[in-house]
Amino acid sequence: MKNKKTITLLVLTIAVLSAFVNIVGLISTGGEGQHDFTAVTGEKVQIYGEGIYKNDSISVVAQGKAADLVTLVFAVPLLLVALVLATRNSFRGRLLLTGTLGYFLYTYVSYVFLWSYNQLFLVYVILMSLSIFSFVLSMMTFNTSKISQKFSDKLPRKFLGGFQIFVAVTIALMWLGRIFESKVPFGLEHYTTLVIQAMDLGIVVPVALLSGILLIKKKPYGYLLSSVIIIKGITMLAAICAMIVNSAIEGIEISMVETVVFSLFTLLAVFSLVILLNNVELKKYREVGK
């Protein structure tokens, strides 16, 4: 694997720092407790008032703590397992590593721009930066001209490509519907903009559309981008499902449509990953090289 030592150092640093911020986010205490706040839009917002997230709304903290938990118990271990496999030059390991790094990149970009400023801000920035460089270096370990040869001819490209296109269109319609439904979109609360919706509409939706189309057309980048989108999608969707569950437990109003949509997407993403990895032909991979 190219740049093995650099990638290993970056990934291990991400794992340690991420575990640290996740634990702090889950167990930190102190503060004046829950209180009301009037946003510039006139909306009444309930502020969490405790721990590292004391200046954030109750609904966002419920989602954020769920993300912290999923990252700590699922994403960090998956990242370390993927790193071990990737350093052994496992093609599947490199796919897992790249996809998981995509999740960490998405997560810490959102942490930098969504959370109200707190003592962990610089750590979030470091994690975002490390994730960017690790993701790019991991993508560079693939020989895109030969990547299609690593997969079986039986790979259901139309199903996997169609699934990504469907996810992209559904997310776009869901977020656009929220944005246009009123002058003050649901979920804006006391924040200045819709960070997650901006990231999804500006990055996730276009990449998912592109990768789906390229995969159906048997283009090399279609195989690579689809692998990244599906693997990243599982970790991200697992976090979203945990957010929905935690929000419901906290008594926060949730959208049943979004609950059903994201739950279905999670099941389909896991199914797609199983199909994808089962269609990696290891013998052929050894023959064509890296």
N, C-alpha and C positions, 0 to 999 in steps of 0.2 A: 504494500500500500504506500502510495506517495505521501511524503511529509508525515510519516507515521509518528515520529517523536513530537513534532509540533502539535499535531491533532490530539495525541494522547494527553499532552500537557494542558491544552486548552479545554478538552472535555473533562478531565479530572478537576480542573479549577471550577468549571461550570457546575459539576456535580456537588462539590463542597459548598460553594457559595449559594447555590440554589437550595440545598438542604438547610443551610443556615437561615436564609430569609423565609423559607416555608415554616420552619419551627418558630421563628420570632412572630410571624404573622398569626400562627395558631395559638400561641400561649401567652403573648404579651398582654399585660393588664395595665391598669392605672388610667385615670382620667375622670372627668366629671360625669360620665355616663350619658345615656341617651337624652337628646334634647331636640327641640324643633328649630328649624332655620328657614328663613324666607329667602328664596333664590331671587336673582335679578329679574327672572321671568314672572315673579309673583307666586311661584309654586311653593307650597309648604313641604319641607323635606325633613325627615327624621334622621338626625345625625347619630352615628354609632357611639361616639364619645369615649371609647376605651382602647387602650393598647396602641399599637403602631398605626392602626387604621382609624384613630379617634376622630379625624376630620372628614371621614367619608360617610356616605349614607348607609343606612342599615341594609338596604337591598344590595348595594354594591359589595359591602363587606361580607354578606352571606354568600355571594357568588365568589368573591376573592378567597375566602377561607376554604371553600370547597375546592377551588383550583389549587390552593396551597397543599391541601391534603392529597389530591390526586397526583400532583407533581412529586410530592415527597415519597409516597408509597408505591407509585406506579412508574412515573416518567423517569425519575432519577435512577432506580434500579434497571429499567429498560435501557437507559443511556449507557450504563456501565456494562451491561451484558452485551449490547451492540458493539461497544468499543473493543471488548475482548475478542469477539468474533471477527470484527473488522481488522484488527491487528494481526489476526491469523490468516489474513487475505481471503476471508470468506465473502463471496459476492453477496449472499443474503445478509451477512453482517453489515456490509457497507450500505446496503439499501436501508436496513433498520437504523443504522447510525445517522444517515443523512435525513431520513424522515423524522426521527426523534429530535435531531438538532433543529429541524424546521419548526417543531412544536416549541422548543425553548426560545427560538428567535421570536416567534409570534407572541409568546407569553410575556417576555421581558420588554419587548417594544410596547406592549399594552400596559405593563406595570409602570414604565417610565412616563407615559403620557396620560394614563387614566387616574392612577392613585393621586390623591392630594399629597402635596409635599410632606415627606416624613424623613426620619433619620436614616432610612435605608436607601434614599434616593441615589446616592453615588454607587451603591452596590448594584442597584437595578441597572444603572448606566453601564457598569462594568460587565454585568451579565449580558446585556443587550449587545455590547461590542464583541465580547467573546463568542457569543452565539453567531453573530454575523460572519466573523472570520472562520470559525469552525465549520459552519454550513458551507461556505464557499470552498474551503479547502477540501471538504468531504465530497462535494460535487465534482471537484477537479480530479478525484481519484478514478473516475470512470472514463473509459475509452468509448465515447459516444458513437463512434463509427462502427463499433462491434457489439454494442450493448443489446441490440435486437437479437443477436445470435445466442445470447445467454438464456433466452426464453423459448419454451416449446412452441411449435407451430399450432398446438392445440389451445394456446392461451385465448380465452374468449375476449378478444380485443373490443368488439362492439358492445358487449355487456359492460366491461370496465370503463370504456370511454363514455358510453351512454350514461352510466351512473354518475361520473364526474360532471358531465354536462347538466344532468338533472339536478344535482346538488347545487351547482353554480346558479342555475336559473331560479331554483327555489329560494336560495338564500337572498339573491338579488331582489326578488319580488317581495319577500318577507320584510327585508329591511327598508325597501323603498316604500312599502305600504305603511310602515311605522313612521317614516319621515314625513310622508304627505298626509297622514291622517289628521293632523292638527298643527296649529302654529307652534306649539311646544310639544315635541315628540315624546312619547312615553319612554321613561328611562333617562331623560336628560337631567332631571333633578337640579342640583346646584352646580353641575359641571358645565364647562364652557362649550363642549362639543361632544358628538357621539363617536368616541375613539374606536370601539370595536366595529361598529358599522362602517366607519371609514376604512379600516384595515380590510374588512371582508369585501366591501364593494370595490376597493382600489387595488387589492392584491389577490386575495383568495379566489374571488369570482373569476377574474380574467385568467389567472393561472390554471384553475380547474377547467375552464372552457378550452383553453389552448391545449392543455395536456390531453384532454379527452379527444379532441379533434385530431391531434397528431398521432395518438395511439391507434385510432381507427384507421388512419392513413398509413400505418406501419412506419412512421418516421422515428428515427433513433431517439430524439428528445421526448417523444411521446412515451416511450417505455420508462425513461428516467424520471420525467416529471410526474408520471402517473404513480410510480413507486413512491416518490416523495410525498405527493398529495395524499395518497391512501394511508400511508403509515403515519404521517403527521395528523391526518384527519381522525384516526382512531384515538390518539392521545388527546387531541383538542376536544373531540366530541365526548369522550369520557369525562373530561373536566366540565364541559357544559352540562351534561346530565347530572353530575354531582352538584353543580351550582343550582340547578332547578330543584333537586331534591332538598338541598339545604335551605333554599328560599322558601319552599313549601313548609318545611319544619318550623321556620322562623315566623310563619304566618304572613309572608309577603305575597302579594298578588302576582300570579304567574299566568302566562298565556298558555292555554291548553293546546292551541295549534302549534306553538313553538315546542312544547313538551313532546307532543306526538312526533313532530317532524324530526327533532334532534334524536329522539330515541330510535326511530326507524333508521335514520342515517347511521347511527352508531352500529346497529346490527348489520346493516348492509356493508359498512366499511370493514368490519371484522371479517365478514364473509369474503369480501373482495381481496383482503390481504391474504387469507388462506389460499384462495385461488391463485393469486399472484406468486406467492412463494412456492406453491406446489408445482408451478410451471417453470421454475428455474431449472435448467438442465445442467447439472454439475459436470457431467462428463463432457458435454459440448463446451462448457465454460473452460475446462482445463485445456481443451484442444485449441481454442481460439486465443487463449491468453488473456491478459489483463485488459 
